[in-house]
Amino acid sequence: MNDIPPTEEPTEGTPVSPDVPPTPLPTSTALPPPTTAAPQHQPVWQQQQPQQPQAAPQQAPYQQPAPQPPQAEYRPPPGAPPPISSGPPRPAPQPRRGGGMMTCAVIVVIVMVLFFGFMALMSFALKSSATTASTTWAGSTSETVGVIKVTGVISTISTVSPFFGSTSGSESICEQIRQAEKDRDTKALVLRINSPGGSAAGSQEIYAAIEEYKRKTGNPVIASMGDVAASGGYYVAAPCDRIMALPATMTGSIGVIFETIEYHQLMKNLGVEPHTITSGPFKDSGSPFRAMTPEDEEVFRAMIDDVFDQFVTAVVDGRGMEEEVVRKLADGRVYTGRQAVENGLIDETGTFYDAIMLAATEAGIQGEPAVRFYGRVSLLGGLLTTDMESVAPPQTLPPGLLLDTRLWSASQMIAGQASAAVEAR
């Protein structure tokens, strides 16, 4: 049994600090039981040794830290700091000569490539095709009435462009007529006209194609007039078996016109004097660089009269009217659809659907016929232009034609579209 060592008493020579409390003695609540003697068969080194009690660790007395004196805040000396010298100054970089010009040239080339590529794509997408495709409205019978549209200014070449206007080409229209001739299901043809006229040669070509179709197939051809079908537009309607128009349709305008403008006096005032060398006296007739002579006017008068006689003859042959009656009506004036019925230029008034049903009746089709639209407009062309007649006629046609844009402007005002910028008939 282990005994607790006695507490040492302070002696006379040992100083006692009044602030330091005496170290407390460790308290032992229980002492380990006394060990019994190990059995005889266990070696001595395996016997359990008695454990000595450990004294609790002494804690140092708490001492408050001494206050530190405040440190003064650093303040830079007044005045600008001295420059840091890192060697001799480097020269400023000089701009590269020609770098900006090269960048501008590259940008211009890229813009030109994109522009001409876009124009080439537009030209390909908007190119008119003949009759490689058609659209058909189903009807109650398999027999079909074909529809061919004559829209815009009539010319020998078709153009569809949102930038440069549009023309209804006689080549494309004649090809569509020949395609309708090959279709055995097509028993009649409706010529939907919305045109102020145009080229006399183009109008004559369409006129001849309609007569050839009637002669080869024996099928009836009905003309349906929209907003305007005047001058050359009436020219192509003349050979049809029946002509139908709306009461407010602008038609007639049988005549030929030639217009020119002279600005030689303006050039003279500006100090500009042109020089023209010709092989004959009439080679530069109508030139704006000189005044028109009486001889020039006589030449143009003969040309206009000849084209006018051809126009009158086409109306007489197509409508079966007397020449005197036609010449009396062919003074260049415009007639409404109702007035045209009264003077015999057209047969009756009616809508486009009425014209289709009239064609079916003339062809002996029982019931509502299927309707086939000849010609094709590309998807891009349909997105960029709502229709060919919504574009102003181009100013690339030769003078002395069957074109009347007075009616073109009137039809566009009626339809709420843009008017044309050229006046000719």
Beta strands, then each sheet from edge to edge (+ up, - down):
strand 1: 134-137
strand 2: 144-151
strand 3: 153-155
strand 4: 159-161
strand 5: 165-169
strand 6: 186-195
strand 7: 197-198
strand 8: 221-230
strand 9: 242-245
strand 10: 250-252
strand 11: 334-336
strand 12: 348-349
strand 13: 370-374
strand 14: 402-403
sheet 1: 1+ 13- 2- 6- 8- 9- 12-
sheet 2: 1+ 13- 2- 6- 8- 10- 11+
sheet 3: 3+ 5+ 4-
sheet 4: 7+ 14-
end
